[in-house]
Amino acid sequence: MTRQGILRVVAAVSGALAAALAARSLAEGVEAIDVRSHHLTHAGLILGGAVAALALAAANRSPVPPPEKPQWLLPAIFAPLGGMVLMVPTFYPYMNAHPVIHVLSHFGHIIAGFTAAWCGERYRARIGWTTALFLEAMAVGAAFGFGVTR
């Protein structure tokens, strides 16, 4: 198998695992977990989306670096913001009472991770790594910060 093929398999497996983790909460029903654990679950979902995007971007990278594409910068910046909005603990009681919305928010984390990484890479090579790492760091940091009781 070629390097591109391996990267595409990594992207597919990462995306599938993240989707399965997101859908798991619908299959299992409402599960009361603490905010810290919930934020760390979100970090895992974001990571799955980001890894899928970065693997796809690497598989499709041309040998000659393309010029910057500024139209991709705004989605790369706003995706992490959207991911953080989905993590506001104030929304958790409503989402726990509405399992379908809860699952959709989990898919939102995957999409935020994918969008931050993919659009960052489309803007300029290696920027997707940076935006994905910042989003992941914010998600992990949130587990030990806002809305978390000590």
C-alpha positions as CSV (number, residue, x, y, z in Angstrom):
1,M,0.0,0.0,0.0
2,T,1.3,3.5,-0.8
3,R,1.8,6.3,1.6
4,Q,-1.3,8.0,0.3
5,G,-3.3,4.8,0.8
6,I,-2.2,4.5,4.4
7,L,-3.0,8.1,5.1
8,R,-6.5,7.6,3.6
9,V,-7.0,4.6,5.8
10,V,-5.9,6.5,8.9
11,A,-8.3,9.3,8.0
12,A,-11.2,6.8,7.5
13,V,-10.5,4.9,10.7
14,S,-10.1,8.1,12.7
15,G,-13.3,9.6,11.4
16,A,-15.2,6.3,11.9
17,L,-14.0,5.9,15.5
18,A,-14.9,9.5,16.3
19,A,-18.3,9.1,14.8
20,A,-18.9,5.8,16.7
21,L,-17.9,7.6,19.9
22,A,-20.3,10.5,19.1
23,A,-23.2,8.1,18.3
24,R,-22.5,6.0,21.4
25,S,-24.3,8.4,23.7
26,L,-27.5,8.0,21.7
27,A,-27.3,4.2,21.8
28,E,-26.6,4.2,25.6
29,G,-29.0,6.9,26.5
30,V,-28.5,9.7,28.9
31,E,-25.4,9.1,31.1
32,A,-24.6,11.5,33.9
33,I,-20.9,12.1,33.9
34,D,-19.0,15.0,35.4
35,V,-18.1,18.1,33.4
36,R,-14.4,17.3,33.3
37,S,-14.9,13.8,31.8
38,H,-17.4,15.3,29.3
39,H,-14.8,17.9,28.2
40,L,-12.2,15.2,27.8
41,T,-14.7,13.2,25.7
42,H,-15.1,16.2,23.5
43,A,-11.3,16.5,23.2
44,G,-11.3,12.9,21.9
45,L,-14.0,13.7,19.4
46,I,-12.1,16.8,18.2
47,L,-8.9,14.8,18.0
48,G,-10.6,12.2,15.8
49,G,-11.9,14.9,13.4
50,A,-8.5,16.7,13.3
51,V,-6.5,13.5,12.7
52,A,-8.8,12.6,9.8
53,A,-8.4,16.0,8.2
54,L,-4.6,16.1,8.7
55,A,-4.2,12.6,7.2
56,L,-6.4,13.5,4.2
57,A,-4.5,16.8,3.7
58,A,-1.2,14.9,3.8
59,A,-2.4,12.3,1.4
60,N,-3.5,15.0,-1.1
61,R,-0.5,17.3,-0.6
62,S,1.3,18.2,-3.8
63,P,5.1,18.1,-4.0
64,V,5.2,21.8,-4.8
65,P,3.9,24.0,-2.0
66,P,0.8,25.9,-3.3
67,P,0.4,29.7,-2.5
68,E,-1.6,30.8,0.5
69,K,-5.3,30.6,-0.1
70,P,-6.8,33.3,2.2
71,Q,-10.5,32.1,1.7
72,W,-9.7,29.2,4.0
73,L,-8.4,31.3,6.9
74,L,-11.8,32.3,8.4
75,P,-13.2,28.8,8.6
76,A,-9.9,27.7,10.2
77,I,-10.2,30.4,12.8
78,F,-14.0,30.1,13.5
79,A,-14.1,26.3,13.8
80,P,-12.3,26.3,17.2
81,L,-14.6,29.1,18.4
82,G,-17.6,26.9,17.4
83,G,-16.1,24.0,19.2
84,M,-15.7,26.0,22.3
85,V,-19.3,27.3,22.1
86,L,-20.5,23.7,22.0
87,M,-18.6,23.1,25.3
88,V,-20.3,25.7,27.4
89,P,-21.5,23.8,30.5
90,T,-24.7,25.8,30.7
91,F,-26.0,23.9,27.7
92,Y,-25.4,20.5,29.2
93,P,-28.7,20.1,31.1
94,Y,-30.7,20.9,28.0
95,M,-28.6,18.5,25.8
96,N,-28.8,15.8,28.4
97,A,-32.6,16.1,28.3
98,H,-32.5,15.9,24.5
99,P,-30.3,13.0,23.4
100,V,-30.5,13.7,19.7
101,I,-29.3,17.3,20.2
102,H,-26.5,15.9,22.5
103,V,-25.3,13.6,19.7
104,L,-25.5,16.3,17.2
105,S,-23.3,18.5,19.4
106,H,-20.8,15.6,19.6
107,F,-20.7,15.5,15.8
108,G,-20.2,19.3,16.0
109,H,-17.0,18.7,17.9
110,I,-15.8,16.3,15.2
111,I,-16.7,18.8,12.5
112,A,-14.9,21.6,14.4
113,G,-11.8,19.5,14.7
114,F,-11.9,18.5,11.0
115,T,-12.7,22.0,9.8
116,A,-9.9,23.7,11.9
117,A,-7.3,21.2,10.6
118,W,-8.6,20.9,7.0
119,C,-9.2,24.6,6.4
120,G,-5.9,25.5,8.1
121,E,-4.0,23.1,5.8
122,R,-5.9,24.5,2.7
123,Y,-4.9,28.0,3.8
124,R,-1.3,27.1,4.0
125,A,0.6,23.9,4.7
126,R,1.2,23.1,8.4
127,I,-1.3,25.8,9.6
128,G,-3.9,23.0,10.1
129,W,-1.6,21.4,12.6
130,T,-1.5,24.6,14.6
131,T,-5.2,25.3,14.5
132,A,-6.0,21.7,15.5
133,L,-3.5,21.7,18.3
134,F,-4.9,25.0,19.7
135,L,-8.5,23.6,19.6
136,E,-7.3,20.4,21.3
137,A,-5.5,22.4,23.9
138,M,-8.6,24.5,24.6
139,A,-10.7,21.4,25.0
140,V,-8.3,19.7,27.4
141,G,-7.8,23.0,29.2
142,A,-11.6,23.4,29.5
143,A,-11.6,20.1,31.4
144,F,-9.6,21.7,34.1
145,G,-11.1,25.2,33.9
146,F,-14.5,26.8,33.3
147,G,-17.6,25.1,34.6
148,V,-15.6,22.4,36.3
149,T,-16.2,22.0,40.0
150,R,-13.1,21.3,42.0
